[in-house]
Amino acid sequence: MSADRAGRPHLSIVIPAYNEEQRLEPTLASIHEYVDRRKINAEVLVVDDGSTDGTRRLAERQLRNRGRVVVVPENRGKGHAVRRGIQEASGRWVLMTDADLSTPIEEYEKLADAARDHDLDLAFGSRALASSKIEVRQNPVRETMGKTFNRLIRLTTGLTFRDTQCGFKLMDRERVGPLFERMIVDRFAFDVELLYLSVHFGLRIEEVPVVWRNDPHSHVSLLADPLRMMFDVGRVRWRFRRGGYNPDPTGAGAEG
């Protein structure tokens, strides 16, 4: 894949990072090796979300001449970091991936194939489909809470997706990028906000089974974050119903 006529990269890889000094170096090494081997014209953006460790220094060293570090002065949350990354990205396509690379970078090909073959605006990884492959599982408590959260999301939003929270999503920046200008959720429920708006504004999206390996060093609190996520989902529904996301940022017209 080559750059477009304006010299922009084909793909921007956005990595939100908060205190990821220990996990980020092998992730960046894997990404560099992959894009070089596959000859993908890509830029990598690490969004340092107010880290207090050496995340920024490590990223600047690893990305020299290969990408950029976007600095958020204070910790605002994963959703805010991803929004900043999307806004700073220059590629036609944007891949969002977690700093621990729980979904191997090689799974990008599955999302890219689905986006090309089905003319999608957004293809996102899923750990919950029949052909998904979980190589390292979460502990039973986290896994049960994750499944319960997804059931609640389906009940409260009408979304039919089995896994909204997998942090591996490929987006057409020209089509999906405008949604991020209106999104309001700063923390983990931003994935639900993105999918909810994509569905209601008529974008073409698809859930794609991927390989996933749990990293036990999660930043998600077992108690506080699920409660905050459900509160944020309620905010999204309330705001949508009151027209807070209008006019339609995609130009496609809202559904329903």
Stockholm file with secondary structure:
# STOCKHOLM 1.0

chainA/1-256         MSADRAGRPHLSIVIPAYNEEQRLEPTLASIHEYVDRRKINAEVLVVDDGSTDGTRRLAERQLRNRGRVVVVPENRGKGHAVRRGIQEASGRWVLMTDADLSTPIEEYEKLADAARDHDLDLAFGSRALASSKIEVRQNPVRETMGKTFNRLIRLTTGLTFRDTQCGFKLMDRERVGPLFERMIVDRFAFDVELLYLSVHFGLRIEEVPVVWRNDPHSHVSLLADPLRMMFDVGRVRWRFRRGGYNPDPTGAGAEG
#=GR chainA/1-256 SS CCCCTTSCCSEEEEEEESSCHHHHHHHHHHHHHHHHHHTCCEEEEEEEESCSSSHHHHHHHHTTTTEEEEEESSCCCHHHHHHHHHHHCCSSEEEECCTTCSSCGGGHHHHHHHHHHTTCSEEEEESSSTTCEEEECCCHHHHHHHHHHHHHHHHHHCCCCSCSCCSCEEEEHHHHHHHHTTCCCCSTTHHHHHHHHHHHTTCCEEEEECEEECCSCCCCCSSHHHHHHHHHHHHHHHHHHTTTTCSCTTSSCCCC
#=GC SS_cons         CCCCTTSCCSEEEEEEESSCHHHHHHHHHHHHHHHHHHTCCEEEEEEEESCSSSHHHHHHHHTTTTEEEEEESSCCCHHHHHHHHHHHCCSSEEEECCTTCSSCGGGHHHHHHHHHHTTCSEEEEESSSTTCEEEECCCHHHHHHHHHHHHHHHHHHCCCCSCSCCSCEEEEHHHHHHHHTTCCCCSTTHHHHHHHHHHHTTCCEEEEECEEECCSCCCCCSSHHHHHHHHHHHHHHHHHHTTTTCSCTTSSCCCC
//
